[in-house]
Amino acid sequence: MQRILLLSVLAAFALAEPRYVKDLAAEERVVGGEIAKPHSWPWQVSVQIKTLSQDSYTHYCAGTLIRKNYVLTSVHSIFSKYGSWRVVLGDHDISTDEGTEQYIEVREITFHAYSDLNDVSKGNDVALLKLASDANLNAYVQLAPLPRHKQILPHGTPCFTTGWGNTETDGSFSAELKQAYLPVVDHETCSQSDWWGSTVKDTMVCGGDGTMAVCKGDFGGPLSCLVDGKYVVYGIASFMSSEGCNIYKKPTIFTRVSAYVDWITINMNEWDYE
């Protein structure tokens, strides 16, 4: 386990019953997706950075609120750039202040010891952000339910990916939160030679067939899947095809959260007792 110490400061934020938009005829998009109903994914986090050359924070990647003072994200997205980090909770349109946002600085980062920043396909692309203060749970901010340890969801399980990332491979970020329907593609299918082959590991999960996908700016964000009548965060957006965001039979690869439940729990508890 490795850590980076950052600054601290304060914040607050909140809770809501998710309301998922079913109509996939969209405007701006997570490639091939649509604008989400505001605050329908209340565990969604915008992870933002301020570098030495910047005067203010800008959206960089995404994350998931899993405890009042912990955000789950990917290693490669958070360690690909250096600066001061903060998270924004309860947001929908990141271009304007809607009055529902909570801004909390990141105090510490822990990333998986066996992650490889130079080759994300090796797996273990999972990191924890410890916040400088607790989120305030209310109608706009909610903790994400996580899957059971080692739980494997069947092929075709309905899931949504969400984020503010590029609306096409070389496009710009979306100001409003988007969602895209990416059902689970089982390991047997996704590891076929004309899909991802041996690149996809059993600690990963494939979402969709590639016609709708995660893109730059969405990485680290959640794949929320419907399990027993409720959504759980089953994946962390990890990587896409080098050919682009929406390549047929090259679905988005997510870190499978159920493979890391023990790692997440151990590292959060270790921090809590320091």
MIROMAR-62120 format. One line per field, with one value per residue: residue number from 0; z, y, x of N, C-alpha, C in turn. Coordinates in Angstrom, 3 decimals, always signed. Each point is the difference from the previous one (the first is absolute). Example, Ala and Ser with C-alpha at 12.3 -4.5 7.8 and 13.67 -1.06 7.14 Angstrom:
dolo = 0, 1
n_c3 = +7.800, -0.720
n_c2 = -5.690, +1.050
n_c1 = +13.190, -0.350
ca_c3 = +0.000, +0.060
ca_c2 = +1.190, +1.190
ca_c1 = -0.890, +0.820
c_c3 = +0.000, +0.730
c_c2 = +1.200, +1.090
c_c1 = +0.900, -0.770
//
This chain:
dolo = 0, 1, 2, 3, 4, 5, 6, 7, 8, 9, 10, 11, 12, 13, 14, 15, 16, 17, 18, 19, 20, 21, 22, 23, 24, 25, 26, 27, 28, 29, 30, 31, 32, 33, 34, 35, 36, 37, 38, 39, 40, 41, 42, 43, 44, 45, 46, 47, 48, 49, 50, 51, 52, 53, 54, 55, 56, 57, 58, 59, 60, 61, 62, 63, 64, 65, 66, 67, 68, 69, 70, 71, 72, 73, 74, 75, 76, 77, 78, 79, 80, 81, 82, 83, 84, 85, 86, 87, 88, 89, 90, 91, 92, 93, 94, 95, 96, 97, 98, 99, 100, 101, 102, 103, 104, 105, 106, 107, 108, 109, 110, 111, 112, 113, 114, 115, 116, 117, 118, 119, 120, 121, 122, 123, 124, 125, 126, 127, 128, 129, 130, 131, 132, 133, 134, 135, 136, 137, 138, 139, 140, 141, 142, 143, 144, 145, 146, 147, 148, 149, 150, 151, 152, 153, 154, 155, 156, 157, 158, 159, 160, 161, 162, 163, 164, 165, 166, 167, 168, 169, 170, 171, 172, 173, 174, 175, 176, 177, 178, 179, 180, 181, 182, 183, 184, 185, 186, 187, 188, 189, 190, 191, 192, 193, 194, 195, 196, 197, 198, 199, 200, 201, 202, 203, 204, 205, 206, 207, 208, 209, 210, 211, 212, 213, 214, 215, 216, 217, 218, 219, 220, 221, 222, 223, 224, 225, 226, 227, 228, 229, 230, 231, 232, 233, 234, 235, 236, 237, 238, 239, 240, 241, 242, 243, 244, 245, 246, 247, 248, 249, 250, 251, 252, 253, 254, 255, 256, 257, 258, 259, 260, 261, 262, 263, 264, 265, 266, 267, 268, 269, 270, 271, 272, 273
n_c3 = +0.000, -0.834, +0.522, -0.246, +0.725, +0.092, -0.452, +0.968, +0.193, -0.245, +0.428, -0.904, +0.264, -0.661, -0.312, -0.817, -0.298, -0.516, -1.059, -0.616, -0.894, -0.556, -0.402, -0.987, -0.248, -0.125, +0.780, +1.051, -0.106, +0.897, -0.849, -0.741, +1.006, +1.182, +0.071, +1.170, +0.603, +0.265, +0.572, -1.163, -0.002, +1.200, -0.439, -1.105, -0.281, -0.037, -0.519, +0.701, -0.886, +0.796, -1.145, -0.022, -1.187, +0.938, -0.197, -0.631, +0.654, -0.677, -0.610, +0.606, +1.018, +0.319, +0.859, +1.078, +0.598, +0.799, +0.562, +1.117, +0.272, -0.850, -0.997, -0.768, -0.528, -1.153, -0.003, -1.230, +0.340, +1.239, -0.515, -0.953, +1.105, +0.195, +1.233, +0.331, +0.760, -0.558, +0.741, -0.951, +1.007, -0.333, -0.999, -0.900, +0.019, -0.429, -0.920, +0.941, +0.901, +0.281, +0.965, -0.710, -0.467, +0.233, +0.444, -0.162, +0.659, -0.791, +1.063, -0.367, -0.685, -0.093, -0.630, -0.772, +0.865, -0.602, +0.084, -1.297, +0.323, -0.382, +0.676, -0.232, -1.130, +0.812, +0.137, +1.048, -0.924, +1.260, +0.392, +1.171, +0.016, +0.957, +0.353, -0.148, -0.417, +0.839, -0.937, -0.361, +0.450, -1.185, -0.575, +0.052, +1.167, -0.489, +0.964, -0.761, -0.292, +0.655, -0.966, +0.101, +0.948, -1.100, +0.170, -0.803, -0.722, -0.331, -1.120, -0.430, +1.194, +0.197, -0.638, +0.751, -0.951, +0.829, -0.525, +0.104, -0.417, -0.891, -0.855, -0.432, -0.779, -0.906, +0.719, +0.496, +1.236, +0.617, -0.036, -0.596, +1.126, -0.601, -0.641, +0.039, -0.712, +0.949, -0.535, +1.020, -0.448, +0.024, +0.910, -0.112, -0.100, +1.030, +0.431, -0.861, -0.930, -0.472, +1.319, +1.328, -0.228, +0.116, -0.655, -0.116, +1.240, +0.854, +0.264, -1.271, -0.466, -1.040, -0.484, -0.547, -1.263, +0.537, -0.392, +1.289, +0.505, +0.915, +0.275, -0.511, +1.286, -0.493, -0.236, +0.714, -0.928, +0.460, +0.061, -0.070, +0.653, -0.647, +1.332, -0.142, -1.082, +0.216, -0.163, -0.422, +0.555, -1.182, -0.584, -0.249, -0.717, -0.787, -1.077, -1.157, -1.201, -0.407, -0.655, +1.211, +0.316, -1.222, +0.285, -1.040, +0.942, +0.277, +0.840, +0.725, +0.498, +0.938, +1.032, +0.239, +0.527, -0.370, -0.873, +0.368, +0.328, +0.150, -1.146, -0.515, +0.572, -0.267, -1.169, -0.114, +0.523, -0.762, -0.957, +0.236, +0.150, -1.024
n_c2 = -1.192, +0.970, +1.098, +0.943, +0.880, +0.462, +1.120, +0.787, -0.078, +0.740, -0.242, -0.386, -1.004, -0.584, -0.401, -0.989, -0.242, -0.904, +0.849, -1.164, +0.759, -0.446, +1.205, -0.775, +0.869, +0.209, +0.910, +0.661, -0.594, -1.020, -0.050, +0.432, +0.841, +0.558, +1.162, -0.161, -0.512, +1.326, -0.337, -0.650, +0.395, +0.001, -1.128, +0.598, -0.062, +1.304, -0.598, +1.048, +0.666, +0.516, +0.245, +0.024, -0.443, -0.491, +0.837, -0.995, -0.705, -1.086, -0.444, -1.118, -0.576, -1.221, -0.137, -0.799, +0.643, -0.623, +1.057, +0.558, -0.679, -0.869, +0.177, -0.826, -0.236, +0.349, -0.843, -0.475, +0.214, -0.406, -0.960, +0.378, +0.708, +1.059, +0.177, +0.969, -0.955, +0.030, -0.299, -0.148, +0.123, -0.709, -0.240, +0.805, +1.328, -0.520, +0.595, -0.356, +0.947, -1.204, +0.140, -1.097, +0.667, -0.994, +0.871, -1.110, +0.503, -0.545, -0.790, -1.213, -0.635, -1.093, -0.541, -0.920, -0.769, -0.790, +1.267, +0.157, +1.174, -0.804, -0.866, +0.788, -0.637, +0.257, +0.954, -0.253, +0.463, +0.098, +1.097, +0.456, +0.917, +0.376, +0.393, +1.310, -0.196, -0.280, -0.781, +0.881, -1.143, +0.192, +0.860, +0.404, -0.434, -1.134, -0.897, -0.468, -0.817, -0.883, -0.749, -1.230, -0.359, +0.124, +0.847, -0.917, +1.068, -0.554, -0.610, +1.259, -0.103, +0.676, +0.844, +1.055, +0.595, +0.798, +1.223, +0.858, -1.182, -0.262, +0.772, +0.009, -0.867, +0.948, -0.209, +0.783, +0.417, -0.725, +1.117, -0.684, -0.586, -0.965, -0.807, -1.219, -0.690, -0.654, -0.915, -0.851, -0.057, -1.251, -0.525, -1.019, +0.900, +0.813, -1.195, -0.047, -0.665, +0.031, -0.234, -0.140, -1.249, -0.296, +1.118, -0.544, +0.435, -1.025, +0.987, -0.147, +0.981, -0.575, +1.224, -0.585, +0.253, +1.232, -0.217, -0.261, +1.063, -0.286, +1.268, +0.702, +0.034, -1.217, -0.171, -1.101, +0.218, -0.007, -1.324, +0.545, -1.159, -0.425, -0.113, -0.993, +0.707, +0.011, +1.225, -0.751, +0.566, -0.596, +1.189, +0.135, +1.050, -0.914, -0.681, +0.507, -0.248, -0.284, -0.676, +0.099, +0.861, +0.030, -1.044, -0.476, -0.761, +1.292, -0.646, +0.958, +0.061, -0.641, +0.569, -1.306, +0.811, -1.011, +0.200, +1.222, -0.609, -1.095, +0.260, +0.321, -1.044, -0.794, +0.600, -0.023, -1.210, -0.290, +0.765, -0.610, -0.949, +0.769
n_c1 = +0.849, -0.344, +0.523, -0.851, +0.716, -1.214, -0.571, -0.478, -1.283, -1.100, -1.301, -0.938, -1.018, -0.916, -1.182, -0.260, -1.246, +0.861, +0.051, -0.106, +0.585, -1.117, -0.454, +0.483, -0.962, +1.291, +0.544, +0.565, +1.169, -0.043, +1.001, -1.008, +0.136, -0.327, -0.632, +0.595, -1.046, -0.043, +1.152, -0.106, +1.282, -0.552, +0.583, -0.417, +1.297, +0.158, +1.074, +0.417, +0.747, +0.928, +0.582, +1.329, -0.393, -0.819, -1.006, -0.597, -0.916, +0.370, -1.103, +0.419, -0.634, -0.360, -0.984, +0.007, -0.987, +0.878, +0.518, -0.419, +1.110, -0.587, +0.837, -0.692, +1.215, +0.565, +1.012, -0.174, -1.267, +0.173, +0.798, -0.833, -0.288, +0.783, -0.491, -0.837, -0.509, -1.198, -1.076, -0.908, -0.845, -1.048, +0.848, -0.496, -0.077, +1.148, -0.764, -0.895, -0.145, -0.494, +0.901, +0.230, +1.039, +0.834, +0.888, +0.701, +1.008, +0.898, -0.046, -0.413, +0.938, -0.731, +1.026, -0.549, +0.660, -0.905, -0.376, -0.152, +0.535, +0.988, -0.736, -1.053, +0.335, +1.019, -0.912, -0.800, -0.824, +0.386, -0.634, +0.424, -0.945, +0.836, -1.217, +0.182, -1.241, -0.972, -0.506, -0.895, -0.486, -0.590, -0.829, +1.267, +0.368, +0.452, +0.144, +0.976, -1.002, +0.742, +0.536, -0.462, +0.840, +0.736, -1.013, -0.542, -0.226, -1.155, +0.309, +0.048, +0.618, -1.138, +0.793, +0.343, +0.700, +0.649, -0.077, +1.013, +0.405, +0.977, -0.660, +1.255, +0.637, -0.107, -1.092, -0.947, +0.306, -0.909, -0.700, -0.993, -0.367, +0.725, -0.813, +0.498, -0.873, +0.695, -0.781, +0.067, +1.248, -0.417, +0.828, -0.830, -0.980, +0.269, +0.346, -1.035, +0.647, -1.263, -0.009, +0.161, -0.357, +1.301, -0.275, -1.204, +0.209, +0.071, +0.863, -0.333, -0.746, -0.581, -0.171, -1.083, -0.366, +0.069, -1.252, -0.123, +0.621, +0.925, +0.297, +0.988, +0.355, -0.350, +1.294, -0.036, -0.933, -1.243, -0.076, -1.201, -0.121, -1.074, -0.015, -0.869, -0.278, +1.330, +0.504, +1.018, +1.060, -0.109, +0.199, +1.317, -0.386, +0.573, -0.388, +0.388, -0.491, +1.225, -0.944, -0.523, -0.979, -0.497, +0.756, -0.672, -0.538, +0.129, -0.819, -0.542, +1.226, -0.645, +0.586, -0.007, -0.895, -0.795, +0.992, -0.422, -1.132, +0.732, +0.640, -1.170, -0.593, +1.013, +0.117, -1.316, -0.074, +1.052, -0.519, -1.154, +0.940, +0.417
ca_c3 = +0.000, -0.051, +0.321, -0.251, +0.907, -0.648, +0.912, +0.536, +0.157, +0.417, -0.945, +0.420, -1.027, +0.022, -0.219, -0.881, -0.611, -1.395, -1.011, -1.176, -1.260, -0.850, -1.402, -0.455, -1.115, +0.800, -0.552, +0.302, +0.419, +0.263, -1.376, -0.282, +1.110, +0.090, +1.218, +1.134, +0.791, +1.066, +1.328, -0.016, +0.419, +1.074, +0.456, -1.029, +0.464, -0.920, +0.603, -0.655, +0.270, -0.211, -0.164, +0.233, -1.092, +0.002, +1.087, +0.572, -0.219, -1.176, -0.012, -0.603, -0.116, +0.778, +1.135, +0.643, +1.453, +0.622, +1.416, +0.092, -0.227, -0.943, -1.394, -0.764, -1.362, -0.612, +0.214, -1.128, -0.229, +1.047, +0.052, -1.293, +0.048, +1.349, +0.392, +1.148, -0.396, +0.794, -0.596, +0.030, +0.194, -0.190, -1.177, -1.271, -1.032, +0.610, -0.510, +0.768, +1.400, +0.095, +1.393, +0.619, +0.018, +1.145, -0.465, +1.087, -0.420, +0.231, +0.982, -0.272, -1.069, +0.067, -1.201, +0.147, -0.093, -1.211, -1.211, -0.865, -0.673, -1.393, -0.701, +0.771, -0.321, +0.972, +1.036, +1.305, -0.227, +1.046, +0.959, +0.977, +0.389, +1.320, -0.056, +1.135, +0.916, -0.395, -0.821, +0.703, -0.784, -0.091, -1.180, -1.208, +0.196, +0.602, -0.082, -0.972, +0.434, -0.673, -0.144, +0.943, -0.309, -1.060, -0.755, -1.457, -0.598, -1.260, -1.303, -0.283, +1.141, -0.401, +0.707, -0.584, +0.325, +0.119, +0.080, -0.727, -0.933, -1.407, -0.648, -1.085, +0.231, +0.063, +0.307, +1.224, +1.148, +0.117, +1.227, +0.778, +0.217, -0.996, +0.325, -1.151, +0.366, -0.324, +0.697, +0.226, -0.952, +0.855, -0.273, -1.094, -1.257, -0.157, -0.159, -1.307, -0.753, -0.766, +0.963, +0.668, +0.143, +1.316, +0.664, +1.087, +1.112, +0.716, +0.983, -0.779, -0.580, -1.249, -0.061, -1.332, -1.110, -0.535, -0.745, +1.016, +0.752, +0.809, -0.750, +0.823, +0.976, +0.717, +0.687, +1.452, +0.363, +0.309, -0.809, +0.945, -0.567, +0.707, +0.671, +0.966, +0.093, +0.328, -0.696, +0.742, -0.830, -0.304, -0.726, -0.031, -1.391, -0.007, -1.287, -1.242, -1.111, -0.486, -1.256, +0.277, +1.107, -0.343, -1.003, +0.110, +0.640, +0.933, +1.010, +1.108, +1.053, +1.350, +1.130, +0.641, +1.408, +0.889, +0.183, +0.858, +1.180, +1.176, -0.067, +0.307, +1.414, +0.820, -0.100, +0.647, +1.445, +0.463, +0.098, +1.064, +1.301, +0.145
ca_c2 = +1.192, +1.237, +1.150, +1.352, +0.939, +1.244, +1.005, -0.265, +1.136, -0.546, -0.218, -0.613, -0.415, -0.714, -1.249, +0.051, -1.259, +0.102, +0.035, -0.333, +0.331, -1.181, +0.381, +0.148, +0.943, +0.994, +1.168, -0.234, -1.382, -0.914, -0.467, -0.817, +0.032, +1.098, +0.796, -0.625, +0.862, +0.562, -0.621, -1.354, -0.895, +0.878, -0.349, +0.444, +1.011, +0.632, +0.162, +1.193, +0.297, +1.342, -0.115, +1.243, +0.933, +0.310, +0.831, -0.627, -1.441, -0.444, -1.419, -0.815, -1.378, -0.229, -0.904, -0.463, +0.174, -1.279, +0.303, +1.456, +0.637, -0.782, -0.097, -1.079, +0.417, -0.830, +0.457, +0.669, +1.324, +0.940, +0.152, +0.396, +1.429, +0.453, +1.270, -0.091, -0.704, +0.093, -0.660, +0.750, -0.889, +0.641, +0.861, -0.488, +0.822, +0.438, +1.320, +1.038, -0.316, -0.226, +0.104, -1.331, -0.590, +0.017, -0.005, -0.538, -0.295, -1.346, +0.028, -1.068, -0.940, -1.331, -0.779, -1.415, -0.197, -0.745, +0.697, +0.406, +1.222, -0.049, -1.034, -0.165, -1.289, -1.008, -0.090, +0.665, +1.435, +0.415, +0.938, +0.628, +1.377, +0.371, +1.400, +0.825, +0.058, -0.893, +0.455, +0.170, -0.759, +0.660, -0.360, +0.058, -0.775, -1.282, -1.009, -1.059, -1.394, -0.796, -1.408, -0.947, -0.462, -1.008, -0.167, +0.081, +0.235, -0.739, +0.669, +0.726, +0.783, +1.413, +0.920, +1.313, +0.761, +1.416, +0.890, +1.270, -0.132, +0.362, -0.459, -0.839, -0.340, +1.206, +1.093, +0.773, -0.459, +0.452, +0.763, -0.717, -1.416, -0.883, -1.418, -0.902, -1.362, -0.951, -1.270, -0.827, -1.025, -0.960, -0.186, -0.958, +0.728, +1.131, -0.493, -0.625, +0.619, +1.160, +1.020, +0.488, -1.073, -0.179, +1.311, +0.128, -0.910, -0.381, +1.053, +1.095, -0.272, +0.710, +0.594, +0.313, -0.590, +1.015, +1.028, +1.045, -0.213, +1.022, +0.699, +0.813, +0.810, -0.887, -1.060, +0.040, +0.096, -1.249, -0.784, -0.333, -1.139, -0.341, -1.294, -0.214, +1.161, +1.256, +0.179, -0.072, +0.400, -1.261, +0.241, +1.291, +0.173, -0.168, +0.345, -0.217, -0.359, +1.054, +0.485, +0.991, -0.285, -0.860, -0.967, -1.217, -1.142, +0.466, +0.761, +0.589, -0.919, +0.527, -0.803, -0.638, +0.405, -1.153, -0.646, +0.849, +0.426, -0.154, +1.029, +1.280, +0.021, +0.019, +1.284, +1.039, -0.197, +0.341, +1.442, +0.482, -0.210, +0.701
ca_c1 = -0.849, +0.743, -0.842, +0.450, -0.657, -0.379, -0.530, -1.334, -0.930, -1.275, -1.095, -1.257, -0.978, -1.242, -0.759, -1.168, -0.405, +0.408, -1.038, +0.792, -0.639, -0.035, -0.019, +1.369, +0.119, +0.691, +0.678, +1.402, +0.102, +1.093, -0.137, -1.164, -0.941, -0.955, +0.052, -0.686, -0.870, +0.836, +0.118, -0.536, +1.084, +0.482, +1.351, +0.938, +0.949, +0.948, +1.330, +0.516, +1.405, +0.560, +1.449, +0.741, -0.282, -1.431, -0.524, -1.189, -0.138, -0.732, -0.329, +1.044, -0.478, -1.221, +0.114, -1.225, -0.015, -0.345, -0.149, -0.096, +1.297, +0.796, -0.418, +0.631, +0.317, +1.034, +1.378, +0.636, -0.575, +0.404, +1.444, +0.532, +0.259, +0.335, -0.580, -0.899, -1.220, -1.209, -1.155, -1.257, -1.146, -1.300, +0.037, -0.554, +0.629, +1.264, +0.374, -0.685, -0.288, -1.440, -0.409, -0.094, +1.341, +0.911, +1.388, +0.824, +1.366, +0.525, +1.085, +0.950, -0.338, +0.601, -0.249, +0.343, +1.444, +0.358, -0.424, +1.106, -0.430, +0.427, -0.758, -1.235, -0.608, +0.447, -1.025, +0.153, -0.166, -0.932, +0.594, -0.890, +0.267, -0.517, -0.372, +0.402, -1.141, -1.090, -1.119, -1.261, -0.976, -1.301, -0.772, +0.816, +1.226, -0.352, +1.053, -0.263, +0.037, +1.018, -0.386, +0.594, +1.350, +0.130, -1.241, +0.098, -1.311, -0.140, -0.031, -1.232, -0.500, -0.101, +0.899, +0.218, +1.191, -0.347, +1.156, +0.035, +1.108, -0.153, -1.222, +0.488, +1.402, +0.835, -0.908, +0.197, -0.772, -1.380, -0.238, -1.001, +0.280, -0.586, -0.071, -0.111, -0.392, +1.063, -0.218, +1.182, +0.423, +0.707, +1.425, +0.158, -0.194, +0.913, +1.375, +0.174, +1.098, -0.450, -0.371, +1.208, +0.979, +0.629, +0.161, -0.970, +0.299, -1.226, -0.300, -0.577, -1.321, -0.239, -1.333, -0.489, +0.749, +0.893, -0.725, -0.120, +1.238, +0.660, +1.042, +0.895, -0.727, -0.915, +0.736, -0.124, -1.410, -0.701, -0.920, -1.064, -0.731, -1.229, +0.117, -1.080, -0.882, +0.677, +1.262, +1.256, +1.138, +0.673, +1.238, +0.695, +0.442, +1.456, +0.621, -0.741, +0.863, +0.894, -0.571, -1.023, -0.912, -1.135, +0.439, -0.797, +0.662, +1.039, -0.748, +0.744, +0.435, -0.154, +0.470, -1.163, +0.045, -0.175, +1.296, +0.836, -0.757, +0.860, +1.049, -0.645, -0.379, +1.220, +0.689, -0.803, +0.061, +1.353, +0.047, -0.890, +0.599, +1.278
c_c3 = +0.000, +0.227, -0.439, +0.916, -0.759, +1.053, +0.615, +0.006, +0.323, -1.110, +0.619, -1.179, +0.120, -0.416, -0.895, -0.582, -1.480, -0.958, -1.346, -1.280, -0.938, -1.484, -0.486, -1.255, +0.519, -0.731, +0.230, +0.661, +0.540, -1.265, -0.189, +1.082, -0.042, +1.275, +1.091, +0.647, +1.178, +1.326, +0.059, +0.359, +1.132, +0.588, -0.999, +0.504, -1.196, +0.759, -0.776, +0.463, -0.223, -0.057, +0.262, -1.059, -0.032, +1.197, +0.710, -0.319, -1.288, +0.114, -0.709, -0.202, +0.946, +1.155, +0.567, +1.508, +0.658, +1.523, +0.110, -0.302, -0.921, -1.381, -0.678, -1.414, -0.565, +0.255, -1.159, -0.239, +1.003, +0.029, -1.336, -0.039, +1.450, +0.269, +1.281, -0.477, +0.940, -0.679, +0.103, +0.029, -0.278, -1.217, -1.170, -1.157, +0.589, -0.509, +0.808, +1.437, +0.168, +1.432, +0.721, +0.232, +1.377, -0.561, +1.160, -0.531, +0.352, +0.941, -0.303, -1.139, +0.260, -1.298, +0.177, -0.278, -1.287, -1.265, -0.781, -0.818, -1.475, -0.818, +0.805, -0.264, +0.930, +1.155, +1.261, -0.112, +0.956, +1.015, +0.921, +0.277, +1.384, +0.006, +1.272, +1.014, -0.546, -0.956, +0.862, -0.827, +0.054, -1.290, -1.282, +0.061, +0.809, -0.147, -0.995, +0.675, -0.807, -0.105, +1.106, -0.461, -0.990, -0.804, -1.504, -0.569, -1.363, -1.227, -0.203, +1.170, -0.381, +0.881, -0.737, +0.410, -0.015, +0.070, -0.827, -1.110, -1.431, -0.601, -1.270, +0.185, +0.131, +0.324, +1.276, +1.124, -0.094, +1.301, +0.915, +0.122, -1.023, +0.536, -1.298, +0.505, -0.489, +0.767, +0.119, -1.183, +0.796, -0.483, -1.190, -1.356, -0.223, -0.216, -1.313, -0.840, -0.807, +0.890, +0.643, +0.171, +1.414, +0.739, +1.195, +1.044, +0.751, +1.139, -0.682, -0.445, -1.241, -0.004, -1.408, -1.088, -0.648, -0.768, +0.905, +0.990, +0.899, -0.867, +0.974, +0.894, +0.815, +0.877, +1.514, +0.474, +0.099, -1.192, +0.985, -0.618, +0.876, +0.541, +1.051, +0.246, +0.416, -0.745, +0.971, -0.945, -0.178, -0.689, +0.172, -1.410, -0.073, -1.340, -1.173, -1.070, -0.407, -1.309, +0.228, +1.061, -0.351, -1.170, +0.234, +0.482, +0.809, +1.060, +1.029, +1.014, +1.346, +0.974, +0.703, +1.512, +0.933, +0.221, +1.013, +1.255, +1.260, +0.033, +0.378, +1.494, +0.896, -0.027, +0.590, +1.511, +0.561, +0.164, +1.181, +1.374, +0.179, +0.950
c_c2 = +1.241, +1.148, +1.303, +0.907, +1.278, +0.994, -0.418, +1.276, -0.563, -0.258, -0.640, -0.523, -1.345, -1.075, +0.147, -1.356, +0.074, -0.077, -0.180, +0.258, -1.193, +0.338, +0.281, +0.866, +1.282, +1.243, -0.191, -1.364, -0.451, -0.806, -0.950, +0.036, +1.198, +0.793, -0.716, +0.994, +0.523, -0.753, -1.403, -1.047, +0.702, -0.375, +0.448, +1.164, +0.562, +0.189, +1.098, +0.326, +1.482, -0.151, +1.349, +1.050, +0.440, +0.869, -0.651, -1.490, -0.276, -1.501, -0.784, -1.451, -0.162, -0.960, -0.313, +0.199, -1.306, +0.078, +1.515, +0.700, -0.815, -0.039, -1.089, +0.492, -0.935, +0.603, +0.874, +1.391, +1.021, +0.240, +0.379, +1.493, +0.417, +1.379, -0.179, -0.595, +0.331, -0.834, +0.940, -1.019, +0.778, +0.890, -0.661, +0.742, +0.605, +1.370, +1.135, -0.455, -0.076, +0.081, -1.319, -0.627, +0.056, -0.162, -0.430, -0.343, -1.431, +0.099, -1.031, -0.873, -1.308, -0.729, -1.406, -0.211, -0.683, +0.615, +0.434, +1.195, -0.004, -1.039, -0.355, -1.349, -1.120, -0.140, +0.770, +1.520, +0.540, +0.871, +0.549, +1.422, +0.215, +1.500, +0.738, +0.163, -0.893, +0.682, +0.072, -0.681, +0.672, -0.409, -0.059, -0.861, -1.242, -0.956, -1.090, -1.358, -0.748, -1.446, -0.848, -0.380, -1.164, -0.232, +0.176, +0.166, -0.685, +0.901, +0.677, +0.755, +1.476, +0.909, +1.333, +0.516, +1.477, +0.845, +1.257, -0.030, +0.384, -0.597, -0.791, -0.136, +1.232, +1.230, +0.729, -0.604, +0.509, +0.775, -0.741, -1.482, -0.839, -1.419, -0.793, -1.398, -0.981, -1.299, -0.792, -0.949, -1.000, -0.246, -0.941, +0.687, +1.032, -0.440, -0.766, +0.800, +1.217, +1.084, +0.511, -1.075, -0.077, +1.312, +0.125, -1.088, -0.321, +0.954, +1.235, -0.396, +0.864, +0.521, +0.383, -0.642, +0.984, +1.090, +1.164, -0.254, +1.167, +0.677, +0.849, +0.939, -0.801, -1.006, +0.209, +0.001, -1.353, -0.652, -0.514, -1.037, -0.371, -1.428, -0.095, +1.272, +1.295, +0.059, -0.098, +0.422, -1.209, +0.221, +1.403, +0.150, +0.040, +0.341, -0.388, -0.422, +1.186, +0.591, +1.075, -0.471, -1.020, -0.905, -1.313, -1.172, +0.385, +0.856, +0.629, -1.076, +0.712, -0.918, -0.569, +0.233, -1.198, -0.777, +0.743, +0.473, -0.107, +1.066, +1.366, +0.115, +0.115, +1.372, +1.147, -0.126, +0.353, +1.492, +0.513, -0.135, +0.708, +1.176
c_c1 = +0.884, -0.953, +0.622, -0.804, -0.299, -0.476, -1.319, -0.815, -1.365, -0.977, -1.207, -0.770, -0.700, -0.976, -1.231, -0.300, +0.348, -1.191, +0.693, -0.783, +0.083, +0.112, +1.413, +0.114, +0.602, +0.463, +1.490, +0.154, +1.335, -0.092, -1.176, -1.061, -0.926, +0.236, -0.796, -0.960, +0.812, -0.129, -0.608, +1.053, +0.752, +1.354, +1.068, +0.852, +0.785, +1.307, +0.711, +1.420, +0.278, +1.508, +0.659, -0.310, -1.459, -0.374, -1.180, -0.013, -0.780, -0.268, +1.087, -0.429, -1.187, +0.264, -1.367, +0.114, -0.449, -0.062, +0.033, +1.319, +0.910, -0.643, +0.821, +0.241, +1.054, +1.376, +0.461, -0.565, +0.518, +1.502, +0.620, +0.333, +0.252, -0.596, -0.788, -1.319, -1.154, -1.077, -1.192, -1.135, -1.279, -0.078, -0.724, +0.651, +1.277, +0.461, -0.619, -0.230, -1.516, -0.518, -0.117, +1.375, +0.657, +1.413, +0.892, +1.384, +0.379, +1.201, +1.074, -0.505, +0.720, -0.297, +0.539, +1.482, +0.423, -0.582, +1.243, -0.456, +0.361, -0.763, -1.237, -0.655, +0.474, -0.986, +0.331, -0.119, -1.057, +0.726, -1.082, +0.467, -0.596, -0.237, +0.387, -1.111, -1.108, -0.980, -1.249, -1.086, -1.368, -0.698, +0.822, +1.258, -0.317, +1.178, -0.390, -0.034, +1.068, -0.459, +0.607, +1.405, -0.053, -1.276, +0.262, -1.399, -0.076, +0.004, -1.352, -0.591, -0.045, +0.854, +0.039, +1.374, -0.376, +1.264, -0.162, +1.047, -0.350, -1.267, +0.291, +1.507, +0.888, -0.837, +0.364, -0.828, -1.433, -0.159, -0.968, +0.353, -0.744, -0.046, -0.078, -0.283, +1.060, -0.238, +1.290, +0.222, +0.837, +1.426, +0.222, -0.131, +1.089, +1.452, +0.200, +0.986, -0.429, -0.609, +1.298, +1.071, +0.553, +0.224, -0.938, +0.258, -1.293, -0.334, -0.591, -1.406, -0.146, -1.430, -0.384, +0.845, +0.960, -0.713, -0.409, +1.125, +0.353, +1.054, +0.830, -0.804, -0.984, +0.745, +0.007, -1.435, -0.690, -0.689, -1.041, -0.918, -1.187, +0.092, -1.102, -0.816, +0.655, +1.329, +1.174, +1.118, +0.907, +1.347, +0.537, +0.561, +1.522, +0.652, -0.893, +0.995, +0.877, -0.515, -1.058, -0.965, -1.077, +0.362, -0.749, +0.852, +1.239, -0.694, +0.927, +0.357, -0.078, +0.737, -1.223, +0.091, -0.090, +1.299, +0.868, -0.726, +0.857, +1.083, -0.571, -0.283, +1.222, +0.654, -0.801, +0.097, +1.359, +0.144, -0.810, +0.632, +1.335, -0.130
//
